[in-house]
Amino acid sequence: MEDNGRKCYNSAMNVTVDQDTCIGCGACAEICPAVFFLDEAVGKSRVIDPDACEYAGCCEAAEENCPVEAISIEGDSGF
């Protein structure tokens, strides 16, 4: 996972949490804890498992339920 200070990346599927947009509500971590983690120290969610979208099947639901649209998914999800 790369963290350039603005976005955290999951290289397997290009799952992105835009750190500038994220409000730290934790919805993504509740919906898809295998992929997302709410880092309470910084008050933002981040991608924690670069391969989890392939088997967890919840990345799209997390993206759809983000109230500020901070999550982006690019590439083939394999579903």
All heavy atoms as a GROMACS GRO file, in nm:
protein
  572
    1MET      N    1   0.085  -0.118   0.000
    1MET     CA    2   0.000   0.000   0.000
    1MET      C    3   0.089   0.123   0.000
    1MET      O    4   0.184   0.131   0.075
    1MET     CB    5  -0.089  -0.002   0.124
    1MET     CG    6  -0.174   0.122   0.138
    1MET     SD    7  -0.290   0.118   0.275
    1MET     CE    8  -0.192   0.066   0.411
    2GLU      N    9   0.054   0.218  -0.083
    2GLU     CA   10   0.126   0.344  -0.087
    2GLU      C   11   0.044   0.450  -0.017
    2GLU      O   12  -0.077   0.452  -0.025
    2GLU     CB   13   0.147   0.388  -0.232
    2GLU     CG   14   0.231   0.294  -0.313
    2GLU     CD   15   0.237   0.338  -0.457
    2GLU    OE1   16   0.237   0.460  -0.482
    2GLU    OE2   17   0.242   0.251  -0.543
    3ASP      N   18   0.111   0.538   0.052
    3ASP     CA   19   0.043   0.652   0.114
    3ASP      C   20   0.122   0.776   0.078
    3ASP      O   21   0.232   0.798   0.127
    3ASP     CB   22   0.036   0.634   0.265
    3ASP     CG   23  -0.041   0.746   0.334
    3ASP    OD1   24  -0.076   0.846   0.268
    3ASP    OD2   25  -0.065   0.732   0.454
    4ASN      N   26   0.066   0.856  -0.012
    4ASN     CA   27   0.136   0.976  -0.054
    4ASN      C   28   0.091   1.099   0.024
    4ASN      O   29   0.114   1.211  -0.016
    4ASN     CB   30   0.120   0.999  -0.204
    4ASN     CG   31  -0.023   1.028  -0.244
    4ASN    OD1   32  -0.110   1.044  -0.158
    4ASN    ND2   33  -0.049   1.034  -0.373
    5GLY      N   34   0.021   1.076   0.135
    5GLY     CA   35  -0.028   1.186   0.215
    5GLY      C   36  -0.168   1.229   0.177
    5GLY      O   37  -0.236   1.295   0.253
    6ARG      N   38  -0.214   1.192   0.059
    6ARG     CA   39  -0.346   1.233   0.014
    6ARG      C   40  -0.436   1.113  -0.013
    6ARG      O   41  -0.554   1.119   0.007
    6ARG     CB   42  -0.335   1.317  -0.112
    6ARG     CG   43  -0.257   1.445  -0.085
    6ARG     CD   44  -0.258   1.535  -0.202
    6ARG     NE   45  -0.390   1.595  -0.210
    6ARG     CZ   46  -0.442   1.645  -0.319
    6ARG    NH1   47  -0.376   1.642  -0.432
    6ARG    NH2   48  -0.561   1.699  -0.319
    7LYS      N   49  -0.378   1.003  -0.062
    7LYS     CA   50  -0.459   0.886  -0.095
    7LYS      C   51  -0.385   0.761  -0.050
    7LYS      O   52  -0.263   0.756  -0.051
    7LYS     CB   53  -0.485   0.877  -0.245
    7LYS     CG   54  -0.569   0.992  -0.297
    7LYS     CD   55  -0.601   0.974  -0.443
    7LYS     CE   56  -0.685   1.091  -0.491
    7LYS     NZ   57  -0.727   1.074  -0.629
    8CYS      N   58  -0.462   0.660  -0.010
    8CYS     CA   59  -0.405   0.531   0.023
    8CYS      C   60  -0.452   0.433  -0.084
    8CYS      O   61  -0.569   0.432  -0.119
    8CYS     CB   62  -0.450   0.482   0.160
    8CYS     SG   63  -0.388   0.584   0.293
    9TYR      N   64  -0.362   0.351  -0.134
    9TYR     CA   65  -0.393   0.266  -0.246
    9TYR      C   66  -0.387   0.118  -0.211
    9TYR      O   67  -0.303   0.075  -0.134
    9TYR     CB   68  -0.292   0.288  -0.360
    9TYR     CG   69  -0.297   0.426  -0.415
    9TYR    CD1   70  -0.212   0.524  -0.367
    9TYR    CD2   71  -0.387   0.458  -0.514
    9TYR    CE1   72  -0.216   0.653  -0.418
    9TYR    CE2   73  -0.392   0.588  -0.565
    9TYR     CZ   74  -0.306   0.683  -0.518
    9TYR     OH   75  -0.310   0.810  -0.569
   10ASN      N   76  -0.474   0.043  -0.274
   10ASN     CA   77  -0.468  -0.102  -0.274
   10ASN      C   78  -0.427  -0.139  -0.416
   10ASN      O   79  -0.506  -0.124  -0.508
   10ASN     CB   80  -0.607  -0.158  -0.240
   10ASN     CG   81  -0.616  -0.307  -0.260
   10ASN    OD1   82  -0.542  -0.365  -0.338
   10ASN    ND2   83  -0.709  -0.368  -0.191
   11SER      N   84  -0.305  -0.185  -0.436
   11SER     CA   85  -0.253  -0.206  -0.569
   11SER      C   86  -0.319  -0.321  -0.644
   11SER      O   87  -0.319  -0.322  -0.766
   11SER     CB   88  -0.101  -0.228  -0.562
   11SER     OG   89  -0.072  -0.341  -0.484
   12ALA      N   90  -0.378  -0.419  -0.576
   12ALA     CA   91  -0.439  -0.533  -0.644
   12ALA      C   92  -0.560  -0.491  -0.728
   12ALA      O   93  -0.579  -0.540  -0.837
   12ALA     CB   94  -0.480  -0.639  -0.542
   13MET      N   95  -0.643  -0.403  -0.676
   13MET     CA   96  -0.761  -0.359  -0.748
   13MET      C   97  -0.770  -0.208  -0.759
   13MET      O   98  -0.870  -0.157  -0.805
   13MET     CB   99  -0.888  -0.410  -0.679
   13MET     CG  100  -0.919  -0.552  -0.710
   13MET     SD  101  -1.078  -0.599  -0.649
   13MET     CE  102  -1.182  -0.474  -0.719
   14ASN      N  103  -0.672  -0.137  -0.718
   14ASN     CA  104  -0.674   0.009  -0.721
   14ASN      C  105  -0.791   0.065  -0.641
   14ASN      O  106  -0.867   0.148  -0.689
   14ASN     CB  107  -0.674   0.060  -0.865
   14ASN     CG  108  -0.550   0.021  -0.939
   14ASN    OD1  109  -0.440   0.025  -0.885
   14ASN    ND2  110  -0.566  -0.019  -1.063
   15VAL      N  111  -0.807   0.016  -0.519
   15VAL     CA  112  -0.906   0.071  -0.427
   15VAL      C  113  -0.841   0.190  -0.358
   15VAL      O  114  -0.732   0.179  -0.303
   15VAL     CB  115  -0.948  -0.033  -0.321
   15VAL    CG1  116  -1.043   0.028  -0.221
   15VAL    CG2  117  -1.012  -0.153  -0.389
   16THR      N  118  -0.909   0.303  -0.364
   16THR     CA  119  -0.852   0.428  -0.314
   16THR      C  120  -0.943   0.493  -0.211
   16THR      O  121  -1.063   0.502  -0.233
   16THR     CB  122  -0.832   0.527  -0.430
   16THR    OG1  123  -0.754   0.466  -0.532
   16THR    CG2  124  -0.763   0.652  -0.383
   17VAL      N  125  -0.886   0.535  -0.100
   17VAL     CA  126  -0.956   0.620  -0.004
   17VAL      C  127  -0.890   0.757  -0.013
   17VAL      O  128  -0.774   0.772   0.021
   17VAL     CB  129  -0.947   0.566   0.140
   17VAL    CG1  130  -1.015   0.663   0.236
   17VAL    CG2  131  -1.008   0.428   0.151
   18ASP      N  132  -0.965   0.854  -0.061
   18ASP     CA  133  -0.912   0.990  -0.073
   18ASP      C  134  -0.910   1.052   0.067
   18ASP      O  135  -1.013   1.079   0.127
   18ASP     CB  136  -1.001   1.072  -0.166
   18ASP     CG  137  -0.944   1.210  -0.194
   18ASP    OD1  138  -0.886   1.271  -0.101
   18ASP    OD2  139  -0.958   1.258  -0.306
   19GLN      N  140  -0.790   1.072   0.118
   19GLN     CA  141  -0.772   1.121   0.254
   19GLN      C  142  -0.819   1.265   0.272
   19GLN      O  143  -0.854   1.305   0.383
   19GLN     CB  144  -0.626   1.106   0.297
   19GLN     CG  145  -0.578   0.962   0.297
   19GLN     CD  146  -0.650   0.879   0.402
   19GLN    OE1  147  -0.623   0.893   0.520
   19GLN    NE2  148  -0.740   0.792   0.359
   20ASP      N  149  -0.821   1.342   0.165
   20ASP     CA  150  -0.870   1.479   0.174
   20ASP      C  151  -1.022   1.484   0.186
   20ASP      O  152  -1.078   1.576   0.245
   20ASP     CB  153  -0.828   1.560   0.051
   20ASP     CG  154  -0.679   1.587   0.047
   20ASP    OD1  155  -0.615   1.585   0.155
   20ASP    OD2  156  -0.626   1.608  -0.063
   21THR      N  157  -1.089   1.383   0.130
   21THR     CA  158  -1.235   1.379   0.129
   21THR      C  159  -1.292   1.301   0.246
   21THR      O  160  -1.398   1.336   0.298
   21THR     CB  161  -1.285   1.317  -0.003
   21THR    OG1  162  -1.230   1.392  -0.113
   21THR    CG2  163  -1.436   1.318  -0.013
   22CYS      N  164  -1.224   1.197   0.290
   22CYS     CA  165  -1.272   1.109   0.398
   22CYS      C  166  -1.303   1.189   0.524
   22CYS      O  167  -1.224   1.273   0.568
   22CYS     CB  168  -1.167   1.003   0.428
   22CYS     SG  169  -1.213   0.888   0.560
   23ILE      N  170  -1.420   1.162   0.582
   23ILE     CA  171  -1.460   1.230   0.706
   23ILE      C  172  -1.446   1.139   0.828
   23ILE      O  173  -1.478   1.178   0.939
   23ILE     CB  174  -1.604   1.284   0.697
   23ILE    CG1  175  -1.704   1.171   0.671
   23ILE    CG2  176  -1.612   1.394   0.592
   23ILE    CD1  177  -1.850   1.214   0.680
   24GLY      N  178  -1.399   1.016   0.807
   24GLY     CA  179  -1.374   0.924   0.917
   24GLY      C  180  -1.499   0.869   0.983
   24GLY      O  181  -1.497   0.839   1.102
   25CYS      N  182  -1.607   0.853   0.907
   25CYS     CA  183  -1.732   0.803   0.966
   25CYS      C  184  -1.724   0.654   0.999
   25CYS      O  185  -1.799   0.605   1.083
   25CYS     CB  186  -1.850   0.831   0.874
   25CYS     SG  187  -1.853   0.732   0.723
   26GLY      N  188  -1.636   0.580   0.930
   26GLY     CA  189  -1.617   0.439   0.958
   26GLY      C  190  -1.713   0.345   0.888
   26GLY      O  191  -1.708   0.225   0.910
   27ALA      N  192  -1.799   0.398   0.801
   27ALA     CA  193  -1.896   0.312   0.731
   27ALA      C  194  -1.825   0.204   0.650
   27ALA      O  195  -1.867   0.087   0.653
   27ALA     CB  196  -1.986   0.396   0.641
   28CYS      N  197  -1.719   0.239   0.580
   28CYS     CA  198  -1.648   0.140   0.499
   28CYS      C  199  -1.589   0.028   0.583
   28CYS      O  200  -1.595  -0.090   0.546
   28CYS     CB  201  -1.541   0.207   0.415
   28CYS     SG  202  -1.416   0.297   0.509
   29ALA      N  203  -1.533   0.063   0.698
   29ALA     CA  204  -1.474  -0.036   0.787
   29ALA      C  205  -1.580  -0.128   0.846
   29ALA      O  206  -1.554  -0.246   0.871
   29ALA     CB  207  -1.394   0.032   0.897
   30GLU      N  208  -1.700  -0.076   0.870
   30GLU     CA  209  -1.809  -0.159   0.920
   30GLU      C  210  -1.860  -0.254   0.812
   30GLU      O  211  -1.888  -0.370   0.838
   30GLU     CB  212  -1.924  -0.072   0.970
   30GLU     CG  213  -1.895  -0.002   1.100
   30GLU     CD  214  -2.013   0.081   1.148
   30GLU    OE1  215  -2.128   0.047   1.116
   30GLU    OE2  216  -1.988   0.181   1.218
   31ILE      N  217  -1.871  -0.203   0.690
   31ILE     CA  218  -1.922  -0.283   0.578
   31ILE      C  219  -1.820  -0.384   0.529
   31ILE      O  220  -1.854  -0.496   0.496
   31ILE     CB  221  -1.964  -0.190   0.463
   31ILE    CG1  222  -2.086  -0.107   0.505
   31ILE    CG2  223  -1.993  -0.268   0.336
   31ILE    CD1  224  -2.118   0.008   0.411
   32CYS      N  225  -1.695  -0.345   0.527
   32CYS     CA  226  -1.590  -0.428   0.466
   32CYS      C  227  -1.461  -0.424   0.550
   32CYS      O  228  -1.359  -0.370   0.507
   32CYS     CB  229  -1.565  -0.378   0.324
   32CYS     SG  230  -1.479  -0.494   0.219
   33PRO      N  231  -1.465  -0.483   0.670
   33PRO     CA  232  -1.349  -0.476   0.759
   33PRO      C  233  -1.225  -0.551   0.710
   33PRO      O  234  -1.116  -0.525   0.757
   33PRO     CB  235  -1.400  -0.536   0.890
   33PRO     CG  236  -1.514  -0.624   0.850
   33PRO     CD  237  -1.576  -0.557   0.730
   34ALA      N  238  -1.242  -0.641   0.614
   34ALA     CA  239  -1.126  -0.711   0.559
   34ALA      C  240  -1.041  -0.619   0.473
   34ALA      O  241  -0.922  -0.645   0.453
   34ALA     CB  242  -1.173  -0.831   0.475
   35VAL      N  243  -1.101  -0.510   0.426
   35VAL     CA  244  -1.031  -0.419   0.335
   35VAL      C  245  -1.001  -0.284   0.398
   35VAL      O  246  -0.893  -0.230   0.380
   35VAL     CB  247  -1.114  -0.398   0.206
   35VAL    CG1  248  -1.047  -0.298   0.112
   35VAL    CG2  249  -1.138  -0.531   0.136
   36PHE      N  250  -1.097  -0.230   0.474
   36PHE     CA  251  -1.084  -0.095   0.527
   36PHE      C  252  -1.068  -0.094   0.678
   36PHE      O  253  -1.123  -0.178   0.748
   36PHE     CB  254  -1.208  -0.012   0.491
   36PHE     CG  255  -1.231  -0.001   0.343
   36PHE    CD1  256  -1.318  -0.086   0.279
   36PHE    CD2  257  -1.163   0.095   0.268
   36PHE    CE1  258  -1.339  -0.077   0.141
   36PHE    CE2  259  -1.183   0.104   0.132
   36PHE     CZ  260  -1.271   0.018   0.068
   37PHE      N  261  -0.994   0.004   0.726
   37PHE     CA  262  -0.970   0.022   0.869
   37PHE      C  263  -0.983   0.171   0.901
   37PHE      O  264  -0.928   0.255   0.829
   37PHE     CB  265  -0.828  -0.026   0.905
   37PHE     CG  266  -0.788   0.005   1.046
   37PHE    CD1  267  -0.838  -0.068   1.152
   37PHE    CD2  268  -0.698   0.107   1.073
   37PHE    CE1  269  -0.800  -0.040   1.282
   37PHE    CE2  270  -0.659   0.136   1.202
   37PHE     CZ  271  -0.710   0.061   1.307
   38LEU      N  272  -1.058   0.201   1.006
   38LEU     CA  273  -1.068   0.340   1.050
   38LEU      C  274  -0.953   0.368   1.146
   38LEU      O  275  -0.948   0.316   1.257
   38LEU     CB  276  -1.202   0.366   1.119
   38LEU     CG  277  -1.221   0.507   1.176
   38LEU    CD1  278  -1.210   0.612   1.065
   38LEU    CD2  279  -1.354   0.519   1.247
   39ASP      N  280  -0.860   0.447   1.100
   39ASP     CA  281  -0.744   0.484   1.181
   39ASP      C  282  -0.785   0.601   1.269
   39ASP      O  283  -0.789   0.716   1.225
   39ASP     CB  284  -0.628   0.523   1.090
   39ASP     CG  285  -0.499   0.548   1.166
   39ASP    OD1  286  -0.504   0.568   1.290
   39ASP    OD2  287  -0.393   0.548   1.101
   40GLU      N  288  -0.820   0.571   1.392
   40GLU     CA  289  -0.871   0.673   1.484
   40GLU      C  290  -0.766   0.777   1.521
   40GLU      O  291  -0.799   0.889   1.558
   40GLU     CB  292  -0.932   0.608   1.607
   40GLU     CG  293  -1.056   0.528   1.572
   40GLU     CD  294  -1.119   0.459   1.691
   40GLU    OE1  295  -1.079   0.486   1.806
   40GLU    OE2  296  -1.210   0.379   1.669
   41ALA      N  297  -0.639   0.742   1.507
   41ALA     CA  298  -0.532   0.838   1.537
   41ALA      C  299  -0.534   0.957   1.442
   41ALA      O  300  -0.503   1.069   1.481
   41ALA     CB  301  -0.395   0.769   1.532
   42VAL      N  302  -0.572   0.931   1.316
   42VAL     CA  303  -0.579   1.039   1.217
   42VAL      C  304  -0.722   1.072   1.176
   42VAL      O  305  -0.746   1.168   1.104
   42VAL     CB  306  -0.493   1.008   1.092
   42VAL    CG1  307  -0.346   1.003   1.126
   42VAL    CG2  308  -0.539   0.883   1.024
   43GLY      N  309  -0.817   0.990   1.220
   43GLY     CA  310  -0.957   1.016   1.190
   43GLY      C  311  -0.996   0.991   1.046
   43GLY      O  312  -1.087   1.054   0.994
   44LYS      N  313  -0.927   0.897   0.981
   44LYS     CA  314  -0.952   0.865   0.841
   44LYS      C  315  -0.950   0.714   0.821
   44LYS      O  316  -0.882   0.643   0.894
   44LYS     CB  317  -0.846   0.926   0.749
   44LYS     CG  318  -0.822   1.073   0.766
   44LYS     CD  319  -0.931   1.156   0.704
   44LYS     CE  320  -0.899   1.305   0.720
   44LYS     NZ  321  -0.993   1.388   0.648
   45SER      N  322  -1.023   0.669   0.721
   45SER     CA  323  -1.017   0.527   0.685
   45SER      C  324  -0.904   0.504   0.587
   45SER      O  325  -0.862   0.596   0.516
   45SER     CB  326  -1.149   0.483   0.620
   45SER     OG  327  -1.252   0.480   0.716
   46ARG      N  328  -0.856   0.381   0.584
   46ARG     CA  329  -0.751   0.345   0.490
   46ARG      C  330  -0.767   0.200   0.448
   46ARG      O  331  -0.833   0.122   0.516
   46ARG     CB  332  -0.613   0.370   0.549
   46ARG     CG  333  -0.583   0.292   0.675
   46ARG     CD  334  -0.447   0.334   0.732
   46ARG     NE  335  -0.422   0.269   0.858
   46ARG     CZ  336  -0.349   0.158   0.872
   46ARG    NH1  337  -0.294   0.102   0.767
   46ARG    NH2  338  -0.331   0.105   0.991
   47VAL      N  339  -0.706   0.165   0.337
   47VAL     CA  340  -0.706   0.028   0.286
   47VAL      C  341  -0.598  -0.048   0.362
   47VAL      O  342  -0.484  -0.003   0.371
   47VAL     CB  343  -0.679   0.027   0.134
   47VAL    CG1  344  -0.670  -0.116   0.082
   47VAL    CG2  345  -0.788   0.103   0.061
   48ILE      N  346  -0.634  -0.166   0.416
   48ILE     CA  347  -0.536  -0.241   0.494
   48ILE      C  348  -0.492  -0.372   0.431
   48ILE      O  349  -0.388  -0.424   0.468
   48ILE     CB  350  -0.589  -0.272   0.636
   48ILE    CG1  351  -0.723  -0.346   0.631
   48ILE    CG2  352  -0.598  -0.144   0.716
   48ILE    CD1  353  -0.769  -0.400   0.765
   49ASP      N  354  -0.571  -0.428   0.338
   49ASP     CA  355  -0.533  -0.556   0.277
   49ASP      C  356  -0.536  -0.542   0.125
   49ASP      O  357  -0.643  -0.531   0.067
   49ASP     CB  358  -0.626  -0.666   0.322
   49ASP     CG  359  -0.582  -0.804   0.276
   49ASP    OD1  360  -0.505  -0.814   0.178
   49ASP    OD2  361  -0.624  -0.902   0.337
   50PRO      N  362  -0.421  -0.545   0.061
   50PRO     CA  363  -0.415  -0.524  -0.082
   50PRO      C  364  -0.484  -0.631  -0.167
   50PRO      O  365  -0.512  -0.608  -0.283
   50PRO     CB  366  -0.266  -0.516  -0.114
   50PRO     CG  367  -0.198  -0.575   0.002
   50PRO     CD  368  -0.289  -0.560   0.120
   51ASP      N  369  -0.514  -0.745  -0.111
   51ASP     CA  370  -0.578  -0.852  -0.188
   51ASP      C  371  -0.721  -0.880  -0.146
   51ASP      O  372  -0.788  -0.962  -0.208
   51ASP     CB  373  -0.496  -0.981  -0.174
   51ASP     CG  374  -0.355  -0.964  -0.225
   51ASP    OD1  375  -0.339  -0.906  -0.334
   51ASP    OD2  376  -0.261  -1.008  -0.157
   52ALA      N  377  -0.770  -0.816  -0.042
   52ALA     CA  378  -0.899  -0.852   0.017
   52ALA      C  379  -1.019  -0.832  -0.074
   52ALA      O  380  -1.116  -0.906  -0.064
   52ALA     CB  381  -0.919  -0.779   0.149
   53CYS      N  382  -1.017  -0.734  -0.162
   53CYS     CA  383  -1.131  -0.713  -0.252
   53CYS      C  384  -1.155  -0.835  -0.340
   53CYS      O  385  -1.268  -0.862  -0.379
   53CYS     CB  386  -1.112  -0.590  -0.339
   53CYS     SG  387  -1.153  -0.437  -0.256
   54GLU      N  388  -1.052  -0.907  -0.370
   54GLU     CA  389  -1.064  -1.024  -0.455
   54GLU      C  390  -1.151  -1.132  -0.391
   54GLU      O  391  -1.221  -1.205  -0.460
   54GLU     CB  392  -0.926  -1.082  -0.487
   54GLU     CG  393  -0.838  -0.988  -0.567
   54GLU     CD  394  -0.889  -0.963  -0.708
   54GLU    OE1  395  -0.957  -1.051  -0.766
   54GLU    OE2  396  -0.862  -0.854  -0.760
   55TYR      N  397  -1.147  -1.146  -0.258
   55TYR     CA  398  -1.222  -1.253  -0.193
   55TYR      C  399  -1.332  -1.204  -0.098
   55TYR      O  400  -1.426  -1.278  -0.069
   55TYR     CB  401  -1.129  -1.349  -0.118
   55TYR     CG  402  -1.053  -1.286  -0.004
   55TYR    CD1  403  -1.111  -1.271   0.121
   55TYR    CD2  404  -0.922  -1.244  -0.019
   55TYR    CE1  405  -1.042  -1.213   0.226
   55TYR    CE2  406  -0.852  -1.186   0.085
   55TYR     CZ  407  -0.913  -1.172   0.207
   55TYR     OH  408  -0.845  -1.115   0.310
   56ALA      N  409  -1.325  -1.081  -0.052
   56ALA     CA  410  -1.422  -1.034   0.047
   56ALA      C  411  -1.557  -1.001  -0.014
   56ALA      O  412  -1.661  -1.021   0.049
   56ALA     CB  413  -1.367  -0.912   0.121
   57GLY      N  414  -1.557  -0.946  -0.135
   57GLY     CA  415  -1.681  -0.916  -0.204
   57GLY      C  416  -1.761  -0.801  -0.147
   57GLY      O  417  -1.881  -0.792  -0.168
   58CYS      N  418  -1.695  -0.710  -0.075
   58CYS     CA  419  -1.769  -0.601  -0.011
   58CYS      C  420  -1.716  -0.463  -0.048
   58CYS      O  421  -1.768  -0.362   0.000
   58CYS     CB  422  -1.768  -0.620   0.140
   58CYS     SG  423  -1.604  -0.639   0.212
   59CYS      N  424  -1.618  -0.455  -0.134
   59CYS     CA  425  -1.559  -0.325  -0.169
   59CYS      C  426  -1.660  -0.234  -0.238
   59CYS      O  427  -1.666  -0.115  -0.209
   59CYS     CB  428  -1.437  -0.344  -0.258
   59CYS     SG  429  -1.295  -0.410  -0.169
   60GLU      N  430  -1.739  -0.290  -0.328
   60GLU     CA  431  -1.837  -0.209  -0.399
   60GLU      C  432  -1.941  -0.153  -0.303
   60GLU      O  433  -1.984  -0.038  -0.315
   60GLU     CB  434  -1.904  -0.290  -0.510
   60GLU     CG  435  -1.813  -0.312  -0.630
   60GLU     CD  436  -1.718  -0.430  -0.615
   60GLU    OE1  437  -1.722  -0.497  -0.508
   60GLU    OE2  438  -1.640  -0.454  -0.707
   61ALA      N  439  -1.983  -0.234  -0.206
   61ALA     CA  440  -2.082  -0.186  -0.107
   61ALA      C  441  -2.024  -0.073  -0.024
   61ALA      O  442  -2.092   0.025   0.007
   61ALA     CB  443  -2.128  -0.301  -0.017
   62ALA      N  444  -1.896  -0.085   0.012
   62ALA     CA  445  -1.832   0.022   0.089
   62ALA      C  446  -1.825   0.149   0.006
   62ALA      O  447  -1.854   0.258   0.056
   62ALA     CB  448  -1.692  -0.021   0.132
   63GLU      N  449  -1.790   0.135  -0.121
   63GLU     CA  450  -1.783   0.251  -0.210
   63GLU      C  451  -1.920   0.317  -0.223
   63GLU      O  452  -1.933   0.439  -0.213
   63GLU     CB  453  -1.733   0.208  -0.348
   63GLU     CG  454  -1.729   0.322  -0.448
   63GLU     CD  455  -1.694   0.275  -0.588
   63GLU    OE1  456  -1.730   0.161  -0.625
   63GLU    OE2  457  -1.633   0.354  -0.660
   64GLU      N  458  -2.023   0.238  -0.243
   64GLU     CA  459  -2.159   0.290  -0.263
   64GLU      C  460  -2.214   0.358  -0.137
   64GLU      O  461  -2.297   0.448  -0.146
   64GLU     CB  462  -2.253   0.179  -0.307
   64GLU     CG  463  -2.223   0.129  -0.446
   64GLU     CD  464  -2.298   0.001  -0.481
   64GLU    OE1  465  -2.381  -0.046  -0.399
   64GLU    OE2  466  -2.272  -0.053  -0.589
   65ASN      N  467  -2.169   0.314  -0.019
   65ASN     CA  468  -2.222   0.366   0.107
   65ASN      C  469  -2.137   0.476   0.169
   65ASN      O  470  -2.172   0.526   0.276
   65ASN     CB  471  -2.242   0.252   0.206
   65ASN     CG  472  -2.362   0.168   0.169
   65ASN    OD1  473  -2.475   0.207   0.195
   65ASN    ND2  474  -2.339   0.054   0.105
   66CYS      N  475  -2.028   0.514   0.106
   66CYS     CA  476  -1.947   0.624   0.157
   66CYS      C  477  -2.025   0.754   0.138
   66CYS      O  478  -2.056   0.792   0.025
   66CYS     CB  479  -1.813   0.631   0.085
   66CYS     SG  480  -1.710   0.768   0.143
   67PRO      N  481  -2.057   0.824   0.247
   67PRO     CA  482  -2.141   0.943   0.236
   67PRO      C  483  -2.075   1.060   0.163
   67PRO      O  484  -2.145   1.151   0.118
   67PRO     CB  485  -2.172   0.979   0.381
   67PRO     CG  486  -2.059   0.923   0.459
   67PRO     CD  487  -2.020   0.797   0.387
   68VAL      N  488  -1.943   1.059   0.151
   68VAL     CA  489  -1.874   1.169   0.084
   68VAL      C  490  -1.800   1.124  -0.042
   68VAL      O  491  -1.721   1.198  -0.098
   68VAL     CB  492  -1.777   1.241   0.181
   68VAL    CG1  493  -1.854   1.310   0.293
   68VAL    CG2  494  -1.672   1.146   0.237
   69GLU      N  495  -1.826   1.000  -0.085
   69GLU     CA  496  -1.767   0.944  -0.207
   69GLU      C  497  -1.614   0.951  -0.207
   69GLU      O  498  -1.552   0.986  -0.306
   69GLU     CB  499  -1.826   1.012  -0.330
   69GLU     CG  500  -1.977   0.994  -0.340
   69GLU     CD  501  -2.038   1.060  -0.461
   69GLU    OE1  502  -1.967   1.127  -0.540
   69GLU    OE2  503  -2.161   1.046  -0.478
   70ALA      N  504  -1.555   0.914  -0.094
   70ALA     CA  505  -1.409   0.916  -0.081
   70ALA      C  506  -1.343   0.789  -0.133
   70ALA      O  507  -1.222   0.784  -0.147
   70ALA     CB  508  -1.370   0.937   0.066
   71ILE      N  509  -1.423   0.685  -0.162
   71ILE     CA  510  -1.369   0.557  -0.207
   71ILE      C  511  -1.387   0.543  -0.356
   71ILE      O  512  -1.495   0.565  -0.410
   71ILE     CB  513  -1.439   0.440  -0.135
   71ILE    CG1  514  -1.418   0.451   0.016
   71ILE    CG2  515  -1.389   0.306  -0.188
   71ILE    CD1  516  -1.501   0.356   0.097
   72SER      N  517  -1.280   0.503  -0.423
   72SER     CA  518  -1.283   0.476  -0.567
   72SER      C  519  -1.228   0.337  -0.590
   72SER      O  520  -1.132   0.295  -0.525
   72SER     CB  521  -1.198   0.576  -0.644
   72SER     OG  522  -1.246   0.706  -0.625
   73ILE      N  523  -1.289   0.266  -0.685
   73ILE     CA  524  -1.242   0.134  -0.722
   73ILE      C  525  -1.222   0.134  -0.873
   73ILE      O  526  -1.312   0.166  -0.949
   73ILE     CB  527  -1.344   0.024  -0.686
   73ILE    CG1  528  -1.371   0.025  -0.536
   73ILE    CG2  529  -1.291  -0.113  -0.731
   73ILE    CD1  530  -1.481  -0.069  -0.492
   74GLU      N  531  -1.100   0.097  -0.914
   74GLU     CA  532  -1.068   0.086  -1.056
   74GLU      C  533  -1.020  -0.054  -1.085
   74GLU      O  534  -0.959  -0.117  -1.000
   74GLU     CB  535  -0.960   0.188  -1.093
   74GLU     CG  536  -1.004   0.331  -1.078
   74GLU     CD  537  -0.893   0.429  -1.112
   74GLU    OE1  538  -0.790   0.386  -1.167
   74GLU    OE2  539  -0.910   0.547  -1.083
   75GLY      N  540  -1.046  -0.100  -1.205
   75GLY     CA  541  -1.000  -0.231  -1.246
   75GLY      C  542  -1.107  -0.336  -1.232
   75GLY      O  543  -1.219  -0.309  -1.191
   76ASP      N  544  -1.071  -0.458  -1.266
   76ASP     CA  545  -1.163  -0.571  -1.264
   76ASP      C  546  -1.173  -0.626  -1.124
   76ASP      O  547  -1.075  -0.666  -1.064
   76ASP     CB  548  -1.113  -0.681  -1.359
   76ASP     CG  549  -1.206  -0.799  -1.364
   76ASP    OD1  550  -1.321  -0.788  -1.321
   76ASP    OD2  551  -1.162  -0.904  -1.414
   77SER      N  552  -1.296  -0.628  -1.068
   77SER     CA  553  -1.316  -0.677  -0.934
   77SER      C  554  -1.314  -0.828  -0.925
   77SER      O  555  -1.302  -0.886  -0.818
   77SER     CB  556  -1.450  -0.626  -0.877
   77SER     OG  557  -1.558  -0.679  -0.950
   78GLY      N  558  -1.334  -0.897  -1.037
   78GLY     CA  559  -1.330  -1.042  -1.035
   78GLY      C  560  -1.458  -1.104  -0.986
   78GLY      O  561  -1.464  -1.223  -0.959
   79PHE      N  562  -1.564  -1.028  -0.969
   79PHE     CA  563  -1.690  -1.083  -0.920
   79PHE      C  564  -1.779  -1.124  -1.034
   79PHE      O  565  -1.787  -1.062  -1.134
   79PHE     CB  566  -1.765  -0.981  -0.832
   79PHE     CG  567  -1.685  -0.939  -0.714
   79PHE    CD1  568  -1.647  -0.809  -0.696
   79PHE    CD2  569  -1.646  -1.031  -0.619
   79PHE    CE1  570  -1.573  -0.770  -0.588
   79PHE    CE2  571  -1.573  -0.994  -0.510
   79PHE     CZ  572  -1.535  -0.864  -0.496
   0.00000   0.00000   0.00000
